Amino acid sequence: MEKVVVIIPTYNERGNIEPLVDILQKVFKKVPSQWDMHILVVDDSSPDGTGEVVKEKMKKFNNVHLFTNSEKVGLGGAYMKGMNYALEDLKADLIFEFDADFQHDPELIPQFLEKIDQGADLVLGSRYMRGGSIPRYWGLMRKVLSVGGNFYIRLLMLDRQIHDWTTGYRAIRPWVFEKVRGKITELKTYTFQISFLYFAKKAGAKIAEVPLNFAERKWGESKMPGMSSTLKTFTFVTKTRIFDFLHSRFFKFGTVGFTGFLVNFLFLRLFRSLGLKEFWAWLFSTEAAIINNYILNNLWTFKEKKIGGVKKTISKFFQFNLTSVGALTIQSVFGPLGVKLVGVKYDAAVLAFVVVCLVLPYNYLMYNLVIWKTWKLPWRKKLEPHK
């Protein structure tokens, strides 16, 4: 039997927590017997007596637990403390994030557990996938911030599979939390939910979604984030993706390509000054750029697949040159042709066009497929023996 702990952060939720605990107990009876269901309320010392209500419920149900923060730590802080407590003290095998205000449908819990059973490590209640929804009577500004914000995040994250990055209804395997908890720095805005999901995805978590019809809270005041919180969230997403791009293989490849362009250009001028014919000047300057690109790509761009050893390095260099025959051909043909069409004084522009539009795409394809083999074609995967 696996222990499941549903973590519910609270602050002044006295009117919601009592009926919510009762409803969750009814839902727990519907889940398969393999799951041992528990509730953990993480209360930020609510002045309205939320903690006292939970203590009364603990007398009635032995699967209800309370963790009280001495001060208000915010949504993310409450979840982090609750998750630590659930794993270390309650020995949970699965943890849920769950709102106290009835905006999350408790009846969906069995669907979350089914997704976990099917192999998911992190399950999201999604308002923006088919079958999900947000309240029709939300104000225009709230709809714009919620829908527009998620669209912006999905656009920058380049991930069409995840529909709802800010949802707070989640089921999480403990190993995912262990991987991300040291990386999350912002705990009081939606950035917490976004960064948790971002780092979980980078850690290789299998992510699934369940359609969520998001409801309006029944009692108490809505805790919508202010404009400063929204700006923090947008700043985090933007900075994160810029940082990712600057550390991406494609950016490194492009940077190496630029150095290759400079080498090519300088040697082209050098060989011309030595009296070489245009064809040979382009051919030899291109080979100089190829040598430059091989060394830098091996040491930097593809360092996780770095080719080591003298014999293997030399062997791969010859293979690199063979795959670069296409680049040599492209530049040796289109370079002189471009110079002939527009004139020698525009040779830098011709070289830039040939390299960016023709050589770089060709090289990136060949480097990933043939030299460092970071990409695998579908038919190659089928031919590989099973490990």
Helices and strands as residue ranges (DSSP letters): E 2-10, H 14-28, E 35-43, H 50-60, E 64-68, H 74-88, E 94-97, G 106-108, H 109-117, E 122-126, H 140-143, I 144-148, H 149-157, E 170-172, H 174-180, H 191-202, E 207-211, H 227-246, H 249-273, H 278-296, I 297-301, G 303-305, H 310-323, H 325-342, G 344-346, H 347-354, I 355-359, H 360-366, I 367-371, H 378-383
